[in-house]
Amino acid sequence: MVVAIIAIISALSMPMMLKSIEKGKVGEASTNLNFIRTAQKHYFLANGTFSSDIDSLPIENPNAQTNRYFYYEASQAGDDLSVDFTARATRGVGGAQPAPGGYGYYYEISKDGDITPEAGCPFTF
């Protein structure tokens, strides 16, 4: 009987635990997006435009890291790089570790430093 109660409690708490662990991984995206933002500002001062390639920025490419949870890309098509940039962190694609429970979402940052989640993203800052 005690074993059954413990099993039921464990089964009920597992989704909450997985969501909590996943939310903790969002910190990686926040940190790396802010690194990219700072590097973009340095690049702009040196070149008069923002970069569309993370490898050209004065930072180590976060995509080169093993055991990462997000894939990072610099400016999206359509950005006017003389004015602004967008960097995106997408969970579980491009060689990043897959997200359990079907989580697949992204965050974006621009020159102003606001990090915005994808519409419907389960985790915010």
Residue pairs with C-beta under 8 A, 6 or more apart in sequence:
15 101
18 100
18 101
19 101
19 122
22 99
22 100
22 101
22 103
22 123
23 123
25 69
25 91
26 107
26 123
26 125
28 68
28 69
28 70
28 89
29 69
29 70
29 89
29 91
29 107
29 115
30 107
30 115
30 125
32 62
32 70
32 72
32 89
33 72
33 87
33 89
33 107
33 108
33 109
33 115
34 109
34 113
35 59
35 62
36 54
36 57
36 59
36 62
36 72
36 74
36 87
36 109
37 87
37 109
37 110
37 111
37 113
38 59
39 57
39 58
39 59
40 50
40 51
40 57
40 74
40 85
40 87
40 111
41 111
42 57
42 58
43 50
43 51
43 56
43 57
43 58
44 50
48 82
49 81
49 82
50 75
50 79
50 81
50 82
50 84
50 85
50 111
51 57
51 74
51 75
51 81
51 85
52 74
52 75
52 79
52 81
52 85
53 74
54 61
54 62
54 63
54 72
54 73
54 74
54 87
55 61
57 74
61 72
62 68
62 70
62 72
63 71
63 72
63 94
63 95
67 97
68 95
68 96
68 97
69 91
69 92
69 96
69 97
69 99
70 89
70 90
70 91
70 92
70 96
71 89
71 90
71 92
71 93
71 94
71 95
71 96
72 87
72 88
72 89
73 87
73 88
73 90
73 94
74 85
74 86
74 87
75 81
75 85
75 86
75 87
76 86
76 88
79 85
79 86
84 110
84 111
85 110
85 111
86 108
86 109
86 110
87 108
87 109
87 110
88 106
88 107
88 108
89 106
89 107
89 108
90 96
90 104
90 105
90 106
91 99
91 103
91 104
91 105
91 106
92 98
92 99
92 103
92 104
93 104
103 122
105 117
105 118
105 120
105 121
105 122
105 123
106 117
106 118
106 121
107 115
107 116
107 117
107 118
107 121
108 115
108 116
109 115
109 116
115 125
117 123
117 124
117 125
